[in-house]
Amino acid sequence: GNIANTWEESIKRNIGFESRFFDNSLKLNVDLFDENRSNILAERNSGLQTFGHKYPAMNVGKVYNRGYEIEADYQGKVGQVQYGINGQVSFARNEIKFRDEALGLPENLKTEGHRVGQFFGYVNDGFYTSAEDVVASVKPVGVTPIPGDLKFKDINNDGVITSDDRTAIGYSSTPEYVCSFSPRLAWKGVSLSVLFQGVANVSSNLILSEQNNGQQMYPFMMNRWTPETAATATWPALHSRGYQGLNYQLNDFILQNGAYLKIRNVEMAWNLPAKWTNHLKVTGIRLFASGQNLHTWTKFKMYVDPENLNMVNQTFPLQALYPSSRVYNFGVNINL
């Protein structure tokens, strides 16, 4: 017979307050929330599959979400100069409370207790420093590393590195923090505003590797490990074609920090004085210049905009993604 599925259930709690200080010069809004979701439709993985049949998805998943949103705005004046700043930050973290996981799954590979979409990979222990170090250290099954390859921790202490030695690393591809701040100035019809926006606690599994069978390299690989650069190397040793090791399997060395801060928008405007516009028989004239995506600060490896991480082709990232456009606008608004 068929097994019926039911709706997910959600219990949300929310508390917030709005406040004003100093004759409304300072505004502060705070919102706290959490949510328990249950009956989430999920695959059953704990049952035996002796006869090769998969179990149907059932309403067994549970996820807990919590977070906050804060907005502050200050407006002041010195002489004829008005100034202000607006800041916003939001934080949201989820945790898998129950997922029907495979029987015998090692604790380090279980998703329960971690974020939805948490990355799992190997944990590096530096580079193999010499041929003697390779001989004396744990190694991946079926692979003989060379000095300069990444060395990985034997999480389950079985003497070899296998897929069972992966564990939770970094975050997920969904940012936990989203923030912005926007300073502004105004003086005699001239105004200037800048919007900075950024995200944090976000990872990317986009791996810029030795692609196309060792054909494609990147400038940051110039400081690769060699016997001469061993003390200062910031990238593993490079290989000829056919490399089968774990350097470019997902690990905490390769996993990228997807956080960024951008100048999202800048606008400067001038409202012409009324004595000028009156002569022209119009209500008002506003000249403006603006720019979007003018600059990005990030630790993310070059070429790819971290804002577009989920759009990237993992195999050929550079050939498959247009960068974010930098846009400049100049114009005039005339009110008749």
C-alpha positions as a Python dict, from the first residue, in 0.01 Angstrom:
ca = {
    (1, 'G'): (0, 0, 0),
    (2, 'N'): (93, 365, -24),
    (3, 'I'): (234, 557, 271),
    (4, 'A'): (72, 896, 307),
    (5, 'N'): (282, 1205, 378),
    (6, 'T'): (166, 1493, 595),
    (7, 'W'): (240, 1864, 609),
    (8, 'E'): (548, 1993, 784),
    (9, 'E'): (480, 2147, 1123),
    (10, 'S'): (635, 2470, 1247),
    (11, 'I'): (633, 2639, 1586),
    (12, 'K'): (771, 2993, 1568),
    (13, 'R'): (850, 3238, 1846),
    (14, 'N'): (929, 3601, 1787),
    (15, 'I'): (998, 3894, 2015),
    (16, 'G'): (1101, 4243, 1913),
    (17, 'F'): (1096, 4605, 2009),
    (18, 'E'): (1126, 4941, 1841),
    (19, 'S'): (1283, 5234, 2022),
    (20, 'R'): (1360, 5601, 1966),
    (21, 'F'): (1610, 5815, 2155),
    (22, 'F'): (1733, 6177, 2164),
    (23, 'D'): (1428, 6335, 2002),
    (24, 'N'): (1412, 6059, 1743),
    (25, 'S'): (1774, 6112, 1636),
    (26, 'L'): (1855, 5749, 1717),
    (27, 'K'): (1630, 5462, 1614),
    (28, 'L'): (1693, 5106, 1727),
    (29, 'N'): (1488, 4803, 1624),
    (30, 'V'): (1563, 4452, 1751),
    (31, 'D'): (1393, 4127, 1658),
    (32, 'L'): (1469, 3781, 1803),
    (33, 'F'): (1324, 3458, 1666),
    (34, 'D'): (1342, 3084, 1674),
    (35, 'E'): (1156, 2807, 1496),
    (36, 'N'): (1114, 2434, 1541),
    (37, 'R'): (1024, 2254, 1220),
    (38, 'S'): (919, 1891, 1235),
    (39, 'N'): (759, 1634, 1006),
    (40, 'I'): (1006, 1737, 734),
    (41, 'L'): (988, 1501, 437),
    (42, 'A'): (1321, 1316, 427),
    (43, 'E'): (1478, 997, 302),
    (44, 'R'): (1489, 695, 535),
    (45, 'N'): (1845, 567, 554),
    (46, 'S'): (1853, 351, 866),
    (47, 'G'): (1655, 55, 733),
    (48, 'L'): (1811, -256, 584),
    (49, 'Q'): (1801, -272, 203),
    (50, 'T'): (1849, -645, 172),
    (51, 'F'): (1626, -679, -130),
    (52, 'G'): (1749, -368, -306),
    (53, 'H'): (1436, -161, -240),
    (54, 'K'): (1458, 198, -119),
    (55, 'Y'): (1236, 314, 161),
    (56, 'P'): (990, 590, 73),
    (57, 'A'): (1054, 941, 203),
    (58, 'M'): (868, 1004, 526),
    (59, 'N'): (792, 1297, 755),
    (60, 'V'): (1073, 1233, 1002),
    (61, 'G'): (1310, 1532, 975),
    (62, 'K'): (1348, 1795, 1246),
    (63, 'V'): (1533, 2128, 1217),
    (64, 'Y'): (1575, 2412, 1466),
    (65, 'N'): (1635, 2771, 1349),
    (66, 'R'): (1727, 3073, 1558),
    (67, 'G'): (1855, 3421, 1498),
    (68, 'Y'): (1808, 3794, 1524),
    (69, 'E'): (1779, 4112, 1322),
    (70, 'I'): (1904, 4450, 1440),
    (71, 'E'): (1864, 4788, 1270),
    (72, 'A'): (2002, 5116, 1398),
    (73, 'D'): (1979, 5462, 1241),
    (74, 'Y'): (2128, 5788, 1361),
    (75, 'Q'): (2054, 6132, 1217),
    (76, 'G'): (2242, 6445, 1325),
    (77, 'K'): (2316, 6798, 1214),
    (78, 'V'): (2612, 7034, 1242),
    (79, 'G'): (2534, 7379, 1108),
    (80, 'Q'): (2388, 7328, 762),
    (81, 'V'): (2534, 6980, 728),
    (82, 'Q'): (2302, 6688, 793),
    (83, 'Y'): (2463, 6351, 847),
    (84, 'G'): (2348, 6004, 935),
    (85, 'I'): (2424, 5637, 924),
    (86, 'N'): (2206, 5330, 899),
    (87, 'G'): (2328, 4986, 1003),
    (88, 'Q'): (2159, 4649, 976),
    (89, 'V'): (2271, 4299, 1072),
    (90, 'S'): (2087, 3971, 1064),
    (91, 'F'): (2199, 3633, 1191),
    (92, 'A'): (2029, 3298, 1133),
    (93, 'R'): (2160, 2954, 1221),
    (94, 'N'): (1985, 2624, 1175),
    (95, 'E'): (2062, 2284, 1323),
    (96, 'I'): (1946, 1942, 1212),
    (97, 'K'): (1784, 1787, 1519),
    (98, 'F'): (1691, 1457, 1359),
    (99, 'R'): (1768, 1289, 1029),
    (100, 'D'): (1723, 919, 972),
    (101, 'E'): (2086, 836, 902),
    (102, 'A'): (2245, 511, 791),
    (103, 'L'): (2309, 249, 1057),
    (104, 'G'): (2675, 239, 1156),
    (105, 'L'): (2750, 582, 1010),
    (106, 'P'): (3057, 720, 1192),
    (107, 'E'): (2982, 1005, 1433),
    (108, 'N'): (3207, 1242, 1236),
    (109, 'L'): (2991, 1194, 924),
    (110, 'K'): (2651, 1241, 1086),
    (111, 'T'): (2462, 1554, 986),
    (112, 'E'): (2260, 1567, 1308),
    (113, 'G'): (2380, 1855, 1520),
    (114, 'H'): (2511, 2044, 1217),
    (115, 'R'): (2375, 2304, 976),
    (116, 'V'): (2158, 2218, 681),
    (117, 'G'): (2404, 2200, 391),
    (118, 'Q'): (2708, 2171, 619),
    (119, 'F'): (3023, 2085, 422),
    (120, 'F'): (3207, 1766, 510),
    (121, 'G'): (3567, 1702, 410),
    (122, 'Y'): (3916, 1609, 522),
    (123, 'V'): (4109, 1804, 787),
    (124, 'N'): (4460, 1895, 679),
    (125, 'D'): (4768, 1856, 898),
    (126, 'G'): (5006, 2064, 692),
    (127, 'F'): (5225, 1933, 410),
    (128, 'Y'): (5430, 1617, 390),
    (129, 'T'): (5774, 1767, 448),
    (130, 'S'): (6002, 1495, 308),
    (131, 'A'): (6016, 1141, 172),
    (132, 'E'): (6081, 1024, 526),
    (133, 'D'): (5773, 1209, 646),
    (134, 'V'): (5566, 1034, 378),
    (135, 'V'): (5691, 694, 496),
    (136, 'A'): (5630, 773, 864),
    (137, 'S'): (5285, 934, 828),
    (138, 'V'): (4936, 808, 753),
    (139, 'K'): (4850, 802, 383),
    (140, 'P'): (4539, 779, 167),
    (141, 'V'): (4444, 428, 60),
    (142, 'G'): (4598, 339, -276),
    (143, 'V'): (4795, 663, -307),
    (144, 'T'): (5161, 736, -243),
    (145, 'P'): (5191, 1110, -169),
    (146, 'I'): (5495, 1316, -251),
    (147, 'P'): (5656, 1583, -31),
    (148, 'G'): (5444, 1895, -60),
    (149, 'D'): (5113, 1710, -81),
    (150, 'L'): (4856, 1786, 185),
    (151, 'K'): (4866, 1556, 486),
    (152, 'F'): (4532, 1474, 646),
    (153, 'K'): (4428, 1377, 995),
    (154, 'D'): (4327, 1019, 1063),
    (155, 'I'): (3998, 1103, 1232),
    (156, 'N'): (3901, 742, 1311),
    (157, 'N'): (4257, 632, 1399),
    (158, 'D'): (4260, 327, 1173),
    (159, 'G'): (4605, 402, 1029),
    (160, 'V'): (4494, 506, 679),
    (161, 'I'): (4306, 795, 522),
    (162, 'T'): (3971, 697, 373),
    (163, 'S'): (3640, 872, 310),
    (164, 'D'): (3547, 782, 669),
    (165, 'D'): (3802, 1041, 787),
    (166, 'R'): (3589, 1329, 660),
    (167, 'T'): (3413, 1549, 911),
    (168, 'A'): (3226, 1879, 935),
    (169, 'I'): (3437, 2167, 799),
    (170, 'G'): (3358, 2535, 753),
    (171, 'Y'): (2997, 2643, 713),
    (172, 'S'): (2737, 2592, 440),
    (173, 'S'): (2690, 2790, 119),
    (174, 'T'): (2416, 2999, 284),
    (175, 'P'): (2554, 3297, 483),
    (176, 'E'): (2465, 3311, 851),
    (177, 'Y'): (2540, 3684, 877),
    (178, 'V'): (2406, 3946, 637),
    (179, 'C'): (2495, 4305, 720),
    (180, 'S'): (2493, 4651, 570),
    (181, 'F'): (2578, 5004, 674),
    (182, 'S'): (2508, 5324, 488),
    (183, 'P'): (2655, 5664, 581),
    (184, 'R'): (2495, 5975, 431),
    (185, 'L'): (2562, 6349, 409),
    (186, 'A'): (2352, 6643, 287),
    (187, 'W'): (2443, 7011, 251),
    (188, 'K'): (2254, 7285, 66),
    (189, 'G'): (2086, 7052, -181),
    (190, 'V'): (2392, 6832, -229),
    (191, 'S'): (2366, 6475, -95),
    (192, 'L'): (2601, 6179, -79),
    (193, 'S'): (2516, 5825, 31),
    (194, 'V'): (2716, 5502, 26),
    (195, 'L'): (2580, 5151, 84),
    (196, 'F'): (2818, 4882, 205),
    (197, 'Q'): (2678, 4528, 214),
    (198, 'G'): (2836, 4198, 312),
    (199, 'V'): (2795, 3842, 433),
    (200, 'A'): (2991, 3616, 668),
    (201, 'N'): (2995, 3260, 803),
    (202, 'V'): (2966, 3116, 454),
    (203, 'S'): (3182, 2863, 269),
    (204, 'S'): (3223, 2752, -90),
    (205, 'N'): (3332, 2417, -230),
    (206, 'L'): (3441, 2580, -555),
    (207, 'I'): (3785, 2430, -603),
    (208, 'L'): (4027, 2611, -834),
    (209, 'S'): (4241, 2308, -909),
    (210, 'E'): (4485, 2180, -1170),
    (211, 'Q'): (4204, 2142, -1423),
    (212, 'N'): (4185, 1986, -1768),
    (213, 'N'): (4432, 1710, -1678),
    (214, 'G'): (4685, 1954, -1543),
    (215, 'Q'): (4640, 2216, -1813),
    (216, 'Q'): (4497, 2508, -1614),
    (217, 'M'): (4683, 2684, -1337),
    (218, 'Y'): (4618, 3000, -1134),
    (219, 'P'): (4854, 3273, -1010),
    (220, 'F'): (4807, 3181, -642),
    (221, 'M'): (4967, 2844, -726),
    (222, 'M'): (5297, 3022, -793),
    (223, 'N'): (5378, 2993, -423),
    (224, 'R'): (5343, 2617, -437),
    (225, 'W'): (5544, 2379, -220),
    (226, 'T'): (5890, 2294, -347),
    (227, 'P'): (6194, 2189, -143),
    (228, 'E'): (6318, 2550, -173),
    (229, 'T'): (5986, 2713, -66),
    (230, 'A'): (5893, 2456, 198),
    (231, 'A'): (5903, 2710, 482),
    (232, 'T'): (5683, 2967, 309),
    (233, 'A'): (5465, 2771, 64),
    (234, 'T'): (5094, 2853, 66),
    (235, 'W'): (4984, 2590, -189),
    (236, 'P'): (5048, 2216, -227),
    (237, 'A'): (5301, 2077, -472),
    (238, 'L'): (5183, 2067, -833),
    (239, 'H'): (5152, 1745, -1030),
    (240, 'S'): (5170, 1622, -1384),
    (241, 'R'): (4865, 1475, -1553),
    (242, 'G'): (4668, 1195, -1394),
    (243, 'Y'): (4698, 1305, -1029),
    (244, 'Q'): (4483, 1078, -809),
    (245, 'G'): (4557, 1212, -460),
    (246, 'L'): (4340, 1404, -216),
    (247, 'N'): (4479, 1758, -251),
    (248, 'Y'): (4170, 1862, -446),
    (249, 'Q'): (3916, 1646, -269),
    (250, 'L'): (3709, 1871, -44),
    (251, 'N'): (3912, 1955, 266),
    (252, 'D'): (3953, 2246, 505),
    (253, 'F'): (4256, 2379, 313),
    (254, 'I'): (4069, 2389, -19),
    (255, 'L'): (3730, 2495, 123),
    (256, 'Q'): (3698, 2864, 51),
    (257, 'N'): (3583, 3147, 274),
    (258, 'G'): (3290, 3301, 86),
    (259, 'A'): (3255, 3610, 307),
    (260, 'Y'): (3270, 3950, 138),
    (261, 'L'): (3204, 4320, 186),
    (262, 'K'): (3095, 4526, -115),
    (263, 'I'): (3041, 4887, -200),
    (264, 'R'): (2696, 4806, -327),
    (265, 'N'): (2591, 5155, -423),
    (266, 'V'): (2718, 5514, -419),
    (267, 'E'): (2506, 5811, -515),
    (268, 'M'): (2581, 6181, -527),
    (269, 'A'): (2303, 6423, -616),
    (270, 'W'): (2242, 6796, -642),
    (271, 'N'): (1902, 6959, -625),
    (272, 'L'): (1941, 7290, -807),
    (273, 'P'): (1837, 7596, -605),
    (274, 'A'): (1477, 7705, -648),
    (275, 'K'): (1585, 8049, -769),
    (276, 'W'): (1745, 7878, -1069),
    (277, 'T'): (1461, 7639, -1147),
    (278, 'N'): (1198, 7916, -1114),
    (279, 'H'): (1361, 8099, -1402),
    (280, 'L'): (1328, 7782, -1609),
    (281, 'K'): (958, 7746, -1518),
    (282, 'V'): (1007, 7399, -1362),
    (283, 'T'): (940, 7272, -1011),
    (284, 'G'): (1282, 7116, -961),
    (285, 'I'): (1593, 6979, -1127),
    (286, 'R'): (1807, 6704, -975),
    (287, 'L'): (2145, 6601, -1116),
    (288, 'F'): (2287, 6269, -1000),
    (289, 'A'): (2571, 6023, -1049),
    (290, 'S'): (2571, 5672, -905),
    (291, 'G'): (2767, 5350, -919),
    (292, 'Q'): (2693, 4989, -825),
    (293, 'N'): (2931, 4707, -728),
    (294, 'L'): (3229, 4940, -723),
    (295, 'H'): (3457, 4729, -506),
    (296, 'T'): (3464, 4395, -323),
    (297, 'W'): (3678, 4298, -24),
    (298, 'T'): (3707, 3920, 15),
    (299, 'K'): (3947, 3638, 94),
    (300, 'F'): (3783, 3434, -179),
    (301, 'K'): (4023, 3322, -449),
    (302, 'M'): (4035, 3557, -745),
    (303, 'Y'): (3831, 3562, -1066),
    (304, 'V'): (3496, 3446, -929),
    (305, 'D'): (3258, 3681, -749),
    (306, 'P'): (3178, 3520, -411),
    (307, 'E'): (2823, 3655, -441),
    (308, 'N'): (2765, 3411, -729),
    (309, 'L'): (2895, 3097, -562),
    (310, 'N'): (2582, 2889, -612),
    (311, 'M'): (2579, 2966, -986),
    (312, 'V'): (2928, 2831, -1056),
    (313, 'N'): (3001, 2525, -1267),
    (314, 'Q'): (3228, 2326, -1035),
    (315, 'T'): (3432, 2169, -1318),
    (316, 'F'): (3503, 2476, -1531),
    (317, 'P'): (3422, 2778, -1313),
    (318, 'L'): (3600, 3042, -1519),
    (319, 'Q'): (3438, 2940, -1844),
    (320, 'A'): (3088, 2923, -1695),
    (321, 'L'): (3034, 3246, -1506),
    (322, 'Y'): (2996, 3611, -1592),
    (323, 'P'): (3136, 3843, -1323),
    (324, 'S'): (2912, 4093, -1149),
    (325, 'S'): (2891, 4409, -1353),
    (326, 'R'): (3023, 4742, -1230),
    (327, 'V'): (2760, 4998, -1331),
    (328, 'Y'): (2781, 5378, -1354),
    (329, 'N'): (2478, 5601, -1402),
    (330, 'F'): (2458, 5973, -1474),
    (331, 'G'): (2129, 6154, -1514),
    (332, 'V'): (1895, 6441, -1452),
    (333, 'N'): (1542, 6445, -1310),
    (334, 'I'): (1319, 6737, -1409),
    (335, 'N'): (990, 6797, -1228),
    (336, 'L'): (753, 7015, -1430),
}
